[in-house]
Amino acid sequence: MSKGLGRRRFLIYSSAALGSSVLLKACTSPPSQTTDQTTPTESPAGTAESPGTSSGDTIKVGILHSLSGTMAISETTVVDAEKLAIKEINAAGGVLGKQIEAVVEDGASDWPTFAEKAEKLIDQDKVVTVFGCWTSASRKAVKDVFESKNHMLWYPVQYEGQECSKNIFYTGAAPNQQIEPAVDWLLENKGKEFFLVGSDYVFPRTANTIIKEQLAAKGGTTVGEDYLPLGNTEVTPIITKIKQALPNGGVIFNSLNGDSNAAFFKQMQGAGLTPDLYPVMSVSIAEEEVRQIGKEFLIGHYAAWNYFQTVDSPENTKWVADFKAEYGEDRVTNDPMEAAYIMVYLWKQAVEKAGTADDLEAVRTAALGQTFAAPEGQVTMNNNHHISKTVRIGQVRDDGLFDIVSSTDGPVEPVPWNQYVPATKGFACDWSDPAKGEKFKFEGA
């Protein structure tokens, strides 16, 4: 395995930033659903009876993801990972001697629905925390809910940064742990002309703002940029623009989400834009999306993540085997699923250290510094509510999994406030110090 992404390069800003210790609305709102994979410790949504947060022999938690709509292609598998972690924890004795009871709600790929369901989970179901969301639009929709109620969300997906909430723990990658290293690798290995394509909402637009600043700083060129409404499959105009902007080939940086990716990769291949001349680097395509879209349309293209199913470690070997034993040998694991799985364990450890699940302030404090031997490698919850993560670049191979073609040689510290964007350069986040908190100017900036 190449170690082409030197760890030191990604710590240039983060060491200074951490030294002291970004809408869409769907046209309709589909009806809410719950999963049909219930267990004895899982409450169907809307049927919870206990008025207390952790009364009796159970501790009630919320699971809030899209089980229907355009994002279900990705989010249903995240729910599976969270359920597996809960099942394992319960089988090992639970948390503080109590079983975890999951209340599952469907955000239905509709951002107002996410906010409504978040309120229900907090106010009616009395959960002590929520594991949820995928898109940044859904996270933004619920952020005000969790902050106004001073509650707790664990969010498992890579995102655009430019946020650091006291009420959210982020276990996916910050931009310096995915987007930025992917751009660096492409500049070194694939070319300097980039066409940016994404879904039309906060994550892709903010990610592309970062990428354009990074390219300008490092001698790259943005030759084009285009967006699709989330769930839109009319990709022919984008393909035409790519061919016009890059007639002889070039890099395509892809931040499409959901069903749009299937149409995009199929039409890319149909138009003859093959990965040898038009390599696509995706930040929302992982093993499950490859499986559902069809590996024949993605072989040879790339993705940037912190975890791939092909990570070689005892922890990953066990997790993949356990997941397949639970859900079927044909199933695959991926980065958001892994980040969702480990966040349940990080929450458990924080609750046990705090000695309570109900005192959310105590749990928040106890979460800082928590470590976990994750399938991706050792992770640590930083004072900015993000975790240290190894950065990996993978290429889709014939079996639909990823060859890891580059990796940092250790975890990269998270930098929520981007250091390429002028408006946030020099800022950091530290929730261990009330004088710093969400955003402060670090020394020497």
Secondary structure, DSSP 8 states (H G I E B T S, - for coil): ----S-HHHHTTTHHHHT--------SS-------S---TTEEETT-----SSS-TTEEEEEEEE-SSSTTHHHHHHHHHHHHHHHHHHHHTT-BTTBEEEEEEEE-TT-HHHHHHHHHHHHHTS--S-EEE--SHHHHHHHHHHHHHTT--EEE-S--------TTEEE-S--GGGTHHHHHHHHHHHT-SEEEEEEESSHHHHHHHHHHHHHHHHHT-EEEEEEEE-TT----HHHHHHHHHH-TT--EEEEE--TTHHHHHHHHHHHTT--TTTS-EEESS--HHHHHHH-GGGTTT-EEEES--TT--SHHHHHHHHHHHHHH-TT----HHHHHHHHHHHHHHHHHHHHT-SS-HHHHHHHHTT-EEEETTEEEEE-TTSBEEB--EEEEE-TTSSEEEEEE-SS-B---SS-SSSTTTTTEEEETT-TTTEEEEE-TT-
